[in-house]
Amino acid sequence: MRTLRRIAQIFFFLFFTYLFFSASYPLKSVIPVDLFLRADPLIAISSILSSRAFINTFLPALILILLTIPLGRVFCGWVCPLGTLLDGISYVSKSKIGKSITKLRTLKYYVLIFLLIGVLFSSQLVWFLDPISLLSRSFTLSILPMANFFLAEAFGIWFRMDVFQDFLLKLQGFFSSTVLPIQLTFFRFSGWVFLILLAIISLEFLSRRFWCRNLCPLGALYAFFSKFQLLRRRVSEKCTLCGDCTEVCKMDAIEGDFKSTKDTECILCWNCIKDCPAEVTSINFSGERRNLKFDLSRRGFLSSFVAGLFSVGILKTSYQDQNNRMGLVRPPGSRPEPEFLDRCIRCHKCIRICSTSGRFLQPSFLEGGLESFLTPVGVARYGYCEYNCTMCTEVCPTQAIHPLDLETKKKTVIGLAFIDRSRCIPWYKNEKCIVCEEQCPTPKKAIELREEKVVHFDGTERMVLRPYVIEELCIGCGICETKCPVEGESAIKVTPQNEQRWVD
């Protein structure tokens, strides 16, 4: 069973990775690329409670909850990609199991209470610590860009050699169609996101699965649903009390008498059975069923409750600089801002898939206040919203971005371009430039060129084509800002003015 568990872990981790890479242009995957997020009960509960609406994409999460009730925390031991990554790090580094600090075991339950209290008041903080969202975000913003960079550098070095050119061209073609983008893409806050993942990995050297034992809120939620589990560790009376089982237990779930088990901590890894010299340990459905208790103190519960309330107050009353809101251009199909923030879990699936198309979306900073930190916003100077693309609307697991068909998306206004005449070449230099009008993708150009007679700096008169934005036709795609040839800050910018949000 331990071998079978390892095979399952590798399979699900590769499956998670496959779905991650499938989120690219063109989107052809039959399986939803956000399947792991849809199957996350913590994300499902937080999004539904926070938005006060049932979200039908979370039906896979209901299936996992139903499986957890009889089987216990099988997801944590057999499926979770972050758990597999931590196990892999420990296996390669040969780090020791390490005993957990008993008092820290309950910390994850207080973290869960803290997060759910915020959710009840429409304050979405689950995204920060949910393992699936965290790993998806880390892959998008940090791991993939680094991998792409090193692969591109390696190909650059190899192509300077005269040998194996045909093979290298075929190899580069393979990577370009799977991993490597046409051009490298970089994201804001990628370093900070990587440091968070690195901190979680570093804790593995303190004790095995430190994150899972003490901090993971999803593990705490699974423990709650496994309170009545039937599949449990059993030890016969022939136990020799050798203690070998405690040495190999990843979750330090085996009590000091070597026979008792904290079933809510057990992830059914089967290590204790494999390494039991007396072969008196088993995991099965037989035996007496008993209700499990959680060692939560009243003080800890109240502290988590109050901390959750304070987090709501801080996020909901944080100052919003209206001057920064010009950078708050949301993806097409985004719901009204309060509902968007209630649903968005910062998984960055939309950012990942946009990076393979127009490279428009980036994680935000404080453009919409503290509550909107790391939510997706359009940065048109870096990339544009591809006119014939709806992929970001198809991969959002919480429907913070509502699915749109192509014709609806083409008509959806996400912002309005305006021209800075102090920087625009035809306006302040009186010279020819028609880039923004050429690039405009709308059937009837939203940028119109008008020939005007101007007096040049030397006193001579000349005819110049000057651009004007037709407000009724502009959808805010931002390609004009991306392609503007002016160095530095663009002479034409997109703001969220006139934006259309999706309302059911």
C-alpha positions as CSV (number, residue, x, y, z in Angstrom):
1,M,0.0,0.0,0.0
2,R,2.9,2.4,0.7
3,T,4.2,1.8,-2.8
4,L,0.7,2.3,-4.2
5,R,0.4,5.5,-2.2
6,R,3.7,6.8,-3.7
7,I,2.5,5.9,-7.2
8,A,-0.7,7.8,-6.5
9,Q,1.2,10.8,-5.2
10,I,3.4,11.0,-8.3
11,F,0.4,10.5,-10.6
12,F,-1.6,13.3,-9.0
13,F,1.4,15.7,-8.9
14,L,2.1,15.0,-12.6
15,F,-1.6,15.5,-13.3
16,F,-1.6,18.8,-11.5
17,T,1.5,19.8,-13.5
18,Y,-0.2,18.7,-16.8
19,L,-3.3,20.8,-16.1
20,F,-1.0,23.7,-15.2
21,F,0.7,23.5,-18.6
22,S,-2.6,22.9,-20.4
23,A,-3.7,26.4,-19.4
24,S,-2.2,27.9,-22.5
25,Y,-3.2,29.3,-25.8
26,P,-5.0,27.7,-27.5
27,L,-7.1,26.2,-24.7
28,K,-7.8,22.6,-25.9
29,S,-7.9,20.6,-22.7
30,V,-11.1,18.5,-22.3
31,I,-10.5,18.3,-18.5
32,P,-10.9,21.7,-16.7
33,V,-7.5,23.1,-16.1
34,D,-8.7,24.4,-12.7
35,L,-9.9,20.9,-11.6
36,F,-7.7,20.8,-8.5
37,L,-9.1,24.2,-7.4
38,R,-12.6,23.1,-8.1
39,A,-12.0,20.1,-5.9
40,D,-10.7,22.1,-3.0
41,P,-13.4,22.2,-0.2
42,L,-11.8,25.1,1.6
43,I,-11.9,27.3,-1.6
44,A,-15.4,26.1,-2.3
45,I,-16.7,26.9,1.2
46,S,-15.0,30.3,1.4
47,S,-16.1,31.4,-2.1
48,I,-19.7,30.3,-1.6
49,L,-20.0,31.9,1.9
50,S,-18.1,35.1,0.9
51,S,-20.1,35.7,-2.2
52,R,-23.4,34.5,-0.7
53,A,-24.1,32.5,-3.9
54,F,-23.9,28.8,-4.9
55,I,-21.1,28.2,-7.4
56,N,-21.8,25.0,-9.4
57,T,-18.1,24.6,-10.4
58,F,-17.4,23.3,-6.9
59,L,-19.3,20.0,-7.3
60,P,-15.9,18.0,-7.3
61,A,-15.2,19.5,-3.8
62,L,-18.5,18.0,-2.5
63,I,-17.3,14.6,-3.8
64,L,-14.1,14.9,-1.8
65,I,-15.9,15.9,1.3
66,L,-18.1,12.9,1.1
67,L,-15.1,10.6,0.6
68,T,-13.3,12.2,3.6
69,I,-16.1,11.3,6.0
70,P,-15.5,7.5,5.8
71,L,-11.8,7.5,4.6
72,G,-10.3,10.4,6.6
73,R,-7.5,12.6,5.4
74,V,-6.7,10.4,2.4
75,F,-6.3,13.5,0.2
76,C,-3.4,14.9,2.3
77,G,-1.5,11.6,2.1
78,W,-2.3,10.5,-1.5
79,V,-3.4,13.4,-3.6
80,C,-2.2,16.9,-2.4
81,P,0.5,18.2,-4.8
82,L,2.0,20.4,-2.1
83,G,2.3,17.4,0.2
84,T,3.9,15.4,-2.5
85,L,6.4,18.2,-3.2
86,L,7.3,18.3,0.5
87,D,7.7,14.5,0.6
88,G,9.9,14.6,-2.5
89,I,12.1,17.3,-0.9
90,S,12.5,15.2,2.2
91,Y,13.2,12.0,0.2
92,V,15.9,13.7,-1.9
93,S,17.5,15.5,1.1
94,K,17.1,12.5,3.3
95,S,15.9,14.7,6.2
96,K,14.7,13.0,9.4
97,I,11.1,12.8,10.4
98,G,11.5,15.0,13.5
99,K,9.0,15.3,16.3
100,S,6.3,18.0,16.1
101,I,5.7,20.5,18.9
102,T,2.5,19.2,20.3
103,K,1.2,22.7,21.1
104,L,1.5,23.7,17.5
105,R,-0.7,20.9,16.2
106,T,-3.9,22.9,17.0
107,L,-2.5,26.0,15.3
108,K,-4.0,25.0,11.9
109,Y,-7.4,24.8,13.4
110,Y,-7.1,28.4,14.8
111,V,-5.9,29.5,11.3
112,L,-8.9,27.9,9.8
113,I,-11.3,29.6,12.3
114,F,-9.5,32.9,11.6
115,L,-10.0,32.5,7.8
116,L,-13.6,31.4,8.0
117,I,-14.6,34.2,10.4
118,G,-13.3,36.6,7.7
119,V,-15.3,34.8,5.0
120,L,-18.5,35.2,7.0
121,F,-18.0,38.9,6.7
122,S,-17.1,38.8,3.0
123,S,-13.3,39.1,3.6
124,Q,-11.4,36.7,1.4
125,L,-8.1,35.7,2.9
126,V,-8.2,31.9,2.3
127,W,-6.2,32.4,-0.9
128,F,-3.0,33.2,1.1
129,L,-2.7,29.8,2.9
130,D,-4.8,27.4,0.9
131,P,-2.2,24.9,-0.4
132,I,-3.7,24.4,-3.9
133,S,-4.1,28.1,-4.5
134,L,-0.6,28.8,-3.1
135,L,1.1,26.2,-5.3
136,S,-0.8,27.3,-8.4
137,R,0.3,30.9,-7.7
138,S,3.9,29.9,-7.1
139,F,4.0,27.9,-10.3
140,T,2.6,30.8,-12.3
141,L,4.6,33.7,-10.9
142,S,7.9,32.1,-9.9
143,I,8.6,28.5,-10.9
144,L,7.6,28.6,-14.6
145,P,9.3,32.0,-15.4
146,M,12.5,30.7,-13.8
147,A,12.3,27.4,-15.7
148,N,11.7,29.3,-19.0
149,F,14.6,31.7,-18.3
150,F,17.1,28.9,-17.7
151,L,15.9,26.8,-20.7
152,A,16.2,29.9,-22.9
153,E,19.7,30.6,-21.6
154,A,20.7,27.0,-22.1
155,F,19.5,27.0,-25.7
156,G,21.3,30.2,-26.3
157,I,24.6,28.6,-25.2
158,W,24.0,25.3,-27.1
159,F,23.2,27.1,-30.3
160,R,26.6,28.8,-30.3
161,M,28.1,25.3,-30.8
162,D,28.3,23.8,-34.3
163,V,27.2,20.3,-33.4
164,F,23.7,18.9,-32.9
165,Q,22.0,21.9,-34.5
166,D,19.2,19.9,-36.1
167,F,18.5,18.1,-32.8
168,L,18.5,21.3,-30.8
169,L,16.1,22.9,-33.3
170,K,13.7,20.0,-32.8
171,L,14.1,20.1,-29.1
172,Q,13.5,23.9,-29.0
173,G,10.4,23.4,-31.1
174,F,9.1,20.8,-28.6
175,F,9.7,23.1,-25.6
176,S,8.2,26.1,-27.5
177,S,5.0,24.2,-28.1
178,T,4.8,23.0,-24.5
179,V,6.8,25.0,-21.9
180,L,8.7,27.8,-23.5
181,P,6.6,30.9,-24.6
182,I,7.5,32.7,-27.8
183,Q,8.9,35.5,-25.5
184,L,9.8,35.3,-21.8
185,T,7.2,36.6,-19.5
186,F,7.9,38.1,-16.1
187,F,5.5,38.9,-13.3
188,R,5.3,41.3,-10.4
189,F,5.9,40.0,-6.9
190,S,7.4,36.7,-8.3
191,G,10.2,36.9,-5.8
192,W,8.0,37.4,-2.8
193,V,5.7,34.5,-3.9
194,F,8.8,32.3,-4.3
195,L,10.1,33.2,-0.8
196,I,6.8,32.1,0.7
197,L,7.0,28.7,-1.0
198,L,10.7,28.5,0.0
199,A,9.8,29.1,3.6
200,I,7.3,26.3,3.6
201,I,9.9,24.0,2.0
202,S,12.5,25.1,4.6
203,L,10.2,24.1,7.5
204,E,10.5,20.6,6.1
205,F,14.0,20.4,7.6
206,L,12.6,21.3,11.0
207,S,10.3,18.3,10.9
208,R,8.6,16.3,8.2
209,R,5.4,17.8,6.9
210,F,5.7,20.8,9.3
211,W,3.3,22.7,7.1
212,C,0.8,19.9,7.1
213,R,1.1,19.2,10.8
214,N,0.8,22.7,12.1
215,L,-0.3,25.3,9.6
216,C,-2.4,24.0,6.6
217,P,-6.0,25.2,6.9
218,L,-7.1,22.7,4.2
219,G,-5.7,19.9,6.3
220,A,-7.6,21.3,9.3
221,L,-10.8,21.3,7.3
222,Y,-10.3,17.7,6.2
223,A,-9.6,16.7,9.8
224,F,-13.0,18.2,10.8
225,F,-14.8,16.1,8.1
226,S,-12.8,13.0,9.1
227,K,-14.2,13.2,12.7
228,F,-16.4,10.1,11.9
229,Q,-14.0,8.3,9.7
230,L,-14.2,4.5,9.5
231,L,-10.8,3.7,7.9
232,R,-8.4,3.8,10.8
233,R,-5.1,2.5,12.2
234,R,-5.6,-0.6,14.4
235,V,-2.9,-2.2,16.6
236,S,-3.4,-5.7,18.1
237,E,-2.6,-6.7,21.7
238,K,0.6,-8.4,20.4
239,C,2.3,-5.1,20.0
240,T,5.9,-5.3,21.4
241,L,6.0,-1.5,22.1
242,C,9.2,-1.2,20.0
243,G,8.2,2.4,18.9
244,D,9.4,2.0,15.3
245,C,6.0,3.2,14.1
246,T,6.5,6.6,15.7
247,E,9.8,7.0,14.0
248,V,8.2,6.8,10.5
249,C,4.9,8.6,11.1
250,K,5.0,11.7,8.9
251,M,2.3,13.5,10.9
252,D,3.4,12.4,14.4
253,A,-0.1,11.1,14.9
254,I,0.9,8.0,17.0
255,E,0.5,8.5,20.7
256,G,3.1,7.6,23.4
257,D,1.6,4.2,24.0
258,F,2.3,3.3,20.3
259,K,-1.2,1.8,20.0
260,S,-3.4,4.9,20.1
261,T,-3.6,7.2,17.1
262,K,-4.8,10.8,16.6
263,D,-7.0,9.8,13.7
264,T,-7.6,13.4,12.7
265,E,-3.8,13.8,12.2
266,C,-3.3,10.5,10.3
267,I,-3.0,10.9,6.5
268,L,-3.0,7.1,5.8
269,C,0.5,6.9,4.5
270,W,0.9,3.3,5.6
271,N,4.4,3.8,6.8
272,C,3.6,2.4,10.3
273,I,2.3,-0.8,8.7
274,K,5.3,-1.3,6.4
275,D,7.9,-0.7,9.1
276,C,6.1,-2.6,11.9
277,P,8.6,-5.5,12.8
278,A,5.9,-7.5,14.7
279,E,3.4,-7.0,11.9
280,V,0.6,-6.2,14.4
281,T,-0.5,-2.9,12.8
282,S,-3.2,-2.6,10.2
283,I,-5.5,0.0,8.6
284,N,-9.0,-1.1,8.0
285,F,-12.8,-0.5,8.5
286,S,-13.3,-2.9,11.3
287,G,-13.4,-2.1,15.0
288,E,-15.5,0.2,17.1
289,R,-16.4,3.6,15.7
290,R,-15.8,6.5,18.0
291,N,-16.2,10.3,17.7
292,L,-13.0,12.2,17.7
293,K,-12.3,15.3,19.7
294,F,-10.3,18.4,18.9
295,D,-8.0,19.8,21.6
296,L,-9.1,23.4,21.1
297,S,-9.0,25.9,24.0
298,R,-11.7,28.5,24.5
299,R,-9.0,31.2,24.7
300,G,-7.6,30.0,21.3
301,F,-11.0,30.0,19.7
302,L,-11.9,33.5,21.0
303,S,-8.4,34.8,19.9
304,S,-8.9,33.4,16.4
305,F,-12.5,34.8,16.3
306,V,-11.4,38.3,17.3
307,A,-8.3,38.2,15.0
308,G,-10.7,37.3,12.1
309,L,-12.9,40.3,13.0
310,F,-10.0,42.6,13.1
311,S,-8.7,41.4,9.7
312,V,-12.1,42.2,8.3
313,G,-12.1,45.6,9.7
314,I,-8.6,46.4,8.5
315,L,-9.2,45.1,4.9
316,K,-12.7,46.7,4.6
317,T,-11.6,50.1,5.9
318,S,-8.2,50.4,4.2
319,Y,-7.6,53.6,2.4
320,Q,-8.0,53.5,-1.4
321,D,-6.0,56.1,-3.3
322,Q,-8.3,57.2,-6.1
323,N,-5.3,58.3,-8.2
324,N,-4.1,54.7,-8.3
325,R,-7.4,53.3,-9.5
326,M,-6.6,54.2,-13.1
327,G,-4.5,51.0,-13.0
328,L,-7.4,48.9,-11.8
329,V,-8.4,47.4,-15.2
330,R,-10.0,44.1,-14.6
331,P,-10.3,41.1,-17.0
332,P,-13.3,40.9,-19.3
333,G,-16.3,39.3,-17.6
334,S,-15.2,40.4,-14.1
335,R,-18.0,40.7,-11.6
336,P,-18.7,44.0,-9.8
337,E,-15.7,44.9,-7.6
338,P,-17.1,43.8,-4.1
339,E,-18.3,40.5,-5.5
340,F,-15.1,40.1,-7.5
341,L,-13.0,40.5,-4.3
342,D,-15.3,38.1,-2.4
343,R,-14.7,35.3,-5.0
344,C,-11.1,35.8,-6.2
345,I,-8.7,33.3,-4.6
346,R,-5.5,34.6,-6.3
347,C,-4.9,31.2,-7.9
348,H,-3.7,33.2,-10.9
349,K,-5.0,30.8,-13.5
350,C,-6.2,33.8,-15.5
351,I,-2.7,35.3,-15.3
352,R,-1.0,32.1,-16.3
353,I,-3.2,31.6,-19.4
354,C,-3.1,35.2,-20.4
355,S,0.7,35.0,-20.4
356,T,0.5,32.6,-23.3
357,S,-1.7,35.0,-25.3
358,G,-1.6,38.8,-24.9
359,R,0.3,39.0,-21.6
360,F,-2.2,41.5,-20.3
361,L,-2.8,40.4,-16.7
362,Q,-0.5,40.9,-13.8
363,P,-1.0,40.6,-10.0
364,S,-2.0,43.9,-8.5
365,F,-0.4,45.8,-5.7
366,L,-2.6,48.4,-3.9
367,E,-4.4,49.9,-6.9
368,G,-7.7,48.9,-5.4
369,G,-6.7,49.1,-1.7
370,L,-5.3,46.4,0.6
371,E,-8.3,44.1,0.1
372,S,-7.5,43.7,-3.7
373,F,-3.8,42.8,-3.2
374,L,-2.5,40.3,-5.8
375,T,-5.8,40.2,-7.7
376,P,-5.5,40.2,-11.5
377,V,-5.3,43.6,-13.2
378,G,-4.4,44.5,-16.8
379,V,-1.0,46.2,-17.3
380,A,-1.4,47.4,-20.9
381,R,2.1,48.8,-21.2
382,Y,3.4,45.2,-20.7
383,G,0.8,43.4,-22.7
384,Y,-2.7,43.6,-24.1
385,C,-6.1,41.8,-23.9
386,E,-6.1,39.7,-27.1
387,Y,-9.3,40.6,-29.1
388,N,-10.0,37.0,-30.1
389,C,-9.3,35.4,-26.8
390,T,-11.7,34.4,-24.0
391,M,-9.4,32.0,-22.1
392,C,-9.2,33.9,-18.8
393,T,-13.0,33.7,-18.5
394,E,-12.8,29.9,-19.0
395,V,-10.4,29.0,-16.2
396,C,-11.6,30.9,-13.2
397,P,-12.8,28.2,-10.6
398,T,-14.8,30.7,-8.5
399,Q,-16.4,32.5,-11.5
400,A,-15.0,35.8,-10.2
401,I,-14.5,36.1,-13.9
402,H,-17.7,35.0,-15.6
403,P,-17.4,32.7,-18.7
404,L,-17.9,34.7,-21.9
405,D,-18.4,33.5,-25.5
406,L,-16.2,35.2,-28.1
407,E,-18.8,37.6,-29.5
408,T,-19.9,38.8,-26.1
409,K,-16.2,39.3,-25.0
410,K,-15.5,41.4,-28.1
411,K,-18.2,43.8,-27.1
412,T,-17.3,43.9,-23.4
413,V,-15.7,47.1,-22.4
414,I,-13.0,46.8,-19.8
415,G,-11.7,50.3,-20.0
416,L,-11.1,53.4,-22.1
417,A,-7.9,54.7,-23.8
418,F,-7.0,58.3,-23.6
419,I,-4.2,60.2,-25.3
420,D,-1.5,62.1,-23.4
421,R,-0.9,64.9,-25.8
422,S,2.2,66.0,-24.0
423,R,3.9,62.7,-25.0
424,C,2.1,61.7,-28.3
425,I,4.4,62.2,-31.3
426,P,1.9,63.8,-33.7
427,W,0.6,66.1,-30.9
428,Y,3.8,67.4,-29.4
429,K,6.4,66.8,-32.2
430,N,4.0,67.4,-35.1
431,E,5.5,64.3,-36.7
432,K,3.8,61.3,-38.3
433,C,2.9,58.3,-36.1
434,I,-0.1,56.0,-36.8
435,V,0.8,53.0,-34.7
436,C,-2.1,53.2,-32.3
437,E,-4.7,53.4,-35.1
438,E,-3.0,50.6,-37.0
439,Q,-3.1,48.2,-34.0
440,C,-6.6,48.9,-32.9
441,P,-8.5,45.6,-33.4
442,T,-12.1,46.7,-33.4
443,P,-14.0,46.3,-36.7
444,K,-14.6,50.1,-36.8
445,K,-11.5,51.7,-35.5
446,A,-11.8,53.1,-32.1
447,I,-8.9,55.5,-32.9
448,E,-9.4,57.9,-35.7
449,L,-6.7,59.9,-37.5
450,R,-7.7,63.4,-38.4
451,E,-5.5,65.6,-40.7
452,E,-4.9,69.0,-39.2
453,K,-2.9,72.0,-40.2
454,V,-0.4,72.9,-37.5
455,V,2.4,75.5,-37.0
456,H,5.7,73.7,-36.5
457,F,8.4,74.9,-34.0
458,D,10.3,76.6,-36.9
459,G,7.2,78.6,-37.8
460,T,6.3,76.6,-40.9
461,E,2.9,75.2,-41.5
462,R,2.4,71.5,-42.1
463,M,-0.4,68.9,-42.3
464,V,-0.3,66.2,-39.5
465,L,-2.4,63.2,-38.9
466,R,-3.4,63.3,-35.2
467,P,-5.1,60.4,-33.3
468,Y,-8.4,60.8,-31.5
469,V,-10.1,58.1,-29.3
470,I,-13.7,57.4,-30.2
471,E,-15.2,56.7,-26.8
472,E,-18.2,54.8,-28.1
473,L,-16.0,52.2,-29.9
474,C,-13.1,51.7,-27.5
475,I,-13.2,48.5,-25.4
476,G,-10.0,49.1,-23.5
477,C,-8.0,46.2,-24.8
478,G,-4.8,48.1,-24.4
479,I,-2.9,47.1,-27.5
480,C,-2.5,50.7,-28.4
481,E,-0.7,51.3,-25.1
482,T,1.4,48.2,-25.6
483,K,2.6,49.1,-29.1
484,C,3.0,52.8,-28.5
485,P,6.6,53.6,-29.7
486,V,7.2,56.3,-27.2
487,E,10.0,55.3,-24.8
488,G,9.0,54.9,-21.2
489,E,5.5,55.9,-20.2
490,S,3.1,55.4,-23.1
491,A,1.5,58.3,-24.8
492,I,-1.8,56.5,-24.8
493,K,-3.2,54.8,-21.6
494,V,-6.1,52.6,-20.7
495,T,-8.1,53.4,-17.5
496,P,-11.1,51.5,-16.1
497,Q,-13.5,54.3,-17.2
498,N,-16.7,53.0,-18.9
499,E,-15.9,49.4,-17.8
500,Q,-18.7,46.8,-17.9
501,R,-18.9,44.3,-15.1
502,W,-20.8,41.0,-15.3
503,V,-24.1,40.9,-13.3
504,D,-26.2,37.8,-13.1
